[in-house]
Amino acid sequence: QVQLVESGGGLVQAGGSLRLSCAASRSIFSINAMGWYRQAPGKQRELVARFASGSSTNYADSVKGRFTISRDNAKNTVYLQMNSLKPEDTAVYYCNARVVGGLDEYDYWGQGTQVTVSS
Protein backbone atom coordinates (compact mmCIF):
# COMPACT_ATOMS: atom_id res chain seq x y z
CA GLN A 1 0.00 0.00 0.00
CA VAL A 2 1.08 3.54 -0.75
CA GLN A 3 -0.67 6.66 0.46
CA LEU A 4 -0.03 9.81 -1.53
CA VAL A 5 -0.71 13.31 -0.28
CA GLU A 6 -0.61 16.16 -2.78
CA SER A 7 -0.35 19.86 -2.18
CA GLY A 8 0.46 23.06 -4.02
CA GLY A 9 -2.42 23.59 -6.41
CA GLY A 10 -4.23 26.87 -6.77
CA LEU A 11 -5.23 29.73 -9.02
CA VAL A 12 -2.59 31.49 -11.09
CA GLN A 13 -2.52 33.82 -14.05
CA ALA A 14 -1.25 32.70 -17.42
CA GLY A 15 2.53 32.85 -17.49
CA GLY A 16 2.78 32.18 -13.79
CA SER A 17 4.27 29.26 -11.87
CA LEU A 18 3.19 26.68 -9.34
CA ARG A 19 4.94 23.80 -7.63
CA LEU A 20 3.06 20.65 -6.73
CA SER A 21 4.27 18.25 -4.07
CA CYS A 22 3.41 14.60 -3.55
CA ALA A 23 4.47 12.92 -0.33
CA ALA A 24 4.48 9.12 -0.29
CA SER A 25 3.90 7.01 2.80
CA ARG A 26 6.90 4.81 2.08
CA SER A 27 10.31 5.04 0.51
CA ILE A 28 10.09 6.03 -3.13
CA PHE A 29 12.97 3.63 -3.78
CA SER A 30 10.39 0.87 -3.32
CA ILE A 31 8.09 2.39 -5.96
CA ASN A 32 8.71 1.40 -9.58
CA ALA A 33 7.30 4.52 -11.21
CA MET A 34 6.01 7.76 -9.79
CA GLY A 35 4.67 10.84 -11.43
CA TRP A 36 1.87 13.23 -12.23
CA TYR A 37 -1.27 12.94 -14.30
CA ARG A 38 -4.01 15.46 -14.93
CA GLN A 39 -7.65 15.44 -15.87
CA ALA A 40 -9.48 18.40 -17.32
CA PRO A 41 -13.30 18.57 -17.35
CA GLY A 42 -14.73 16.30 -20.02
CA LYS A 43 -11.35 14.80 -20.86
CA GLN A 44 -9.51 11.64 -20.03
CA ARG A 45 -6.76 11.54 -17.47
CA GLU A 46 -3.39 12.02 -19.14
CA LEU A 47 0.25 11.66 -18.22
CA VAL A 48 2.02 14.92 -17.44
CA ALA A 49 5.42 13.75 -16.22
CA ARG A 50 6.85 10.76 -14.42
CA PHE A 51 9.96 9.00 -13.25
CA ALA A 52 10.09 5.64 -14.93
CA SER A 53 12.83 3.05 -14.49
CA GLY A 54 15.89 4.34 -12.72
CA SER A 55 16.06 8.10 -13.08
CA SER A 56 14.58 8.31 -16.56
CA THR A 57 11.73 10.76 -17.04
CA ASN A 58 8.81 11.04 -19.42
CA TYR A 59 6.96 14.26 -20.22
CA ALA A 60 3.85 15.00 -22.21
CA ASP A 61 4.74 16.94 -25.35
CA SER A 62 2.47 19.76 -24.24
CA VAL A 63 4.54 20.46 -21.11
CA LYS A 64 8.09 19.84 -22.30
CA GLY A 65 10.31 22.79 -21.57
CA ARG A 66 7.81 24.26 -19.10
CA PHE A 67 7.34 21.58 -16.43
CA THR A 68 10.03 19.77 -14.46
CA ILE A 69 9.60 16.71 -12.29
CA SER A 70 12.01 16.19 -9.42
CA ARG A 71 12.22 14.24 -6.21
CA ASP A 72 13.65 14.34 -2.71
CA ASN A 73 14.39 10.76 -1.73
CA ALA A 74 14.98 11.64 1.91
CA LYS A 75 11.48 13.13 2.13
CA ASN A 76 9.81 10.49 -0.06
CA THR A 77 8.43 13.38 -2.07
CA VAL A 78 8.04 14.08 -5.77
CA TYR A 79 7.58 17.59 -7.10
CA LEU A 80 6.23 19.11 -10.27
CA GLN A 81 7.51 22.58 -11.04
CA MET A 82 5.18 24.21 -13.52
CA ASN A 83 6.34 27.37 -15.29
CA SER A 84 4.84 29.46 -18.09
CA LEU A 85 1.42 28.11 -17.25
CA LYS A 86 -1.31 28.30 -19.85
CA PRO A 87 -5.11 28.21 -19.48
CA GLU A 88 -5.08 24.78 -21.12
CA ASP A 89 -3.06 23.48 -18.15
CA THR A 90 -6.17 23.90 -16.01
CA ALA A 91 -7.05 20.50 -14.56
CA VAL A 92 -7.05 18.37 -11.46
CA TYR A 93 -3.53 17.03 -11.03
CA TYR A 94 -3.07 13.58 -9.54
CA CYS A 95 0.03 11.99 -8.14
CA ASN A 96 0.52 8.36 -9.14
CA ALA A 97 2.67 5.57 -7.78
CA ARG A 98 3.02 2.26 -9.56
CA VAL A 99 4.29 -0.76 -7.72
CA VAL A 100 5.17 -3.97 -9.53
CA GLY A 101 4.90 -7.21 -7.60
CA GLY A 102 5.64 -10.33 -9.58
CA LEU A 103 3.26 -10.30 -12.53
CA ASP A 104 0.96 -7.71 -10.96
CA GLU A 105 1.00 -3.94 -11.17
CA TYR A 106 -0.67 -1.77 -8.59
CA ASP A 107 -1.55 1.86 -9.20
CA TYR A 108 -2.05 4.23 -6.29
CA TRP A 109 -3.47 7.73 -6.62
CA GLY A 110 -3.53 10.84 -4.55
CA GLN A 111 -6.71 12.77 -3.90
CA GLY A 112 -5.95 15.32 -6.60
CA THR A 113 -5.18 19.01 -6.45
CA GLN A 114 -6.87 21.65 -8.57
CA VAL A 115 -4.76 23.88 -10.80
CA THR A 116 -6.58 26.75 -12.46
CA VAL A 117 -4.84 29.08 -14.90
CA SER A 118 -6.67 32.25 -15.79
CA SER A 119 -6.13 34.07 -19.07
ZIDAQUI-V111283 format. One record per residue. N is the residue number from 1. RES is the residue in one letter. D_FIRST is the distance of its C-alpha to the first C-alpha in whole Angstrom. Layout:
[[N,RES,D_FIRST] [N,RES,D_FIRST]]
This chain:
[[1,Q,0] [2,V,4] [3,Q,7] [4,L,10] [5,V,13] [6,E,16] [7,S,20] [8,G,23] [9,G,25] [10,G,28] [11,L,32] [12,V,33] [13,Q,37] [14,A,37] [15,G,37] [16,G,35] [17,S,32] [18,L,28] [19,R,25] [20,L,22] [21,S,19] [22,C,15] [23,A,14] [24,A,10] [25,S,8] [26,R,9] [27,S,11] [28,I,12] [29,F,14] [30,S,11] [31,I,10] [32,N,13] [33,A,14] [34,M,14] [35,G,16] [36,W,18] [37,Y,19] [38,R,22] [39,Q,23] [40,A,27] [41,P,29] [42,G,30] [43,K,28] [44,Q,25] [45,R,22] [46,E,23] [47,L,22] [48,V,23] [49,A,22] [50,R,19] [51,F,19] [52,A,19] [53,S,20] [54,G,21] [55,S,22] [56,S,24] [57,T,23] [58,N,24] [59,Y,26] [60,A,27] [61,D,31] [62,S,31] [63,V,30] [64,K,31] [65,G,33] [66,R,32] [67,F,28] [68,T,26] [69,I,23] [70,S,22] [71,R,20] [72,D,20] [73,N,18] [74,A,19] [75,K,18] [76,N,14] [77,T,16] [78,V,17] [79,Y,20] [80,L,23] [81,Q,26] [82,M,28] [83,N,32] [84,S,35] [85,L,33] [86,K,35] [87,P,35] [88,E,33] [89,D,30] [90,T,29] [91,A,26] [92,V,23] [93,Y,21] [94,Y,17] [95,C,14] [96,N,12] [97,A,10] [98,R,10] [99,V,9] [100,V,12] [101,G,12] [102,G,15] [103,L,17] [104,D,13] [105,E,12] [106,Y,9] [107,D,10] [108,Y,8] [109,W,11] [110,G,12] [111,Q,15] [112,G,18] [113,T,21] [114,Q,24] [115,V,27] [116,T,30] [117,V,33] [118,S,37] [119,S,40]]
